[in-house]
Amino acid sequence: MEDKIEITIAYYNKKGQDILDTVNSNSNLTPDEIIRYGEEMAIIEYKLTALEVAKEN
């Protein structure tokens, strides 16, 4: 079970990094795009937090 959690954590870390790279490399994002990326990051962070808790238990 620990391996599946680690793989999933790595996956969401990569997805989050991809979003950060996209936002940081694009200087002409619309406010709606920034909000959408922020919402996606919030979801990813929530999932990562839950996975870290599951890993500890």
Secondary structure, 3 states (H helix, E strand, C coil): CHHHHHHHHHHHHHHHHHHHHHHHHCCCCCHHHHHHHHHHHHHHHHHHHHHHHHHHC
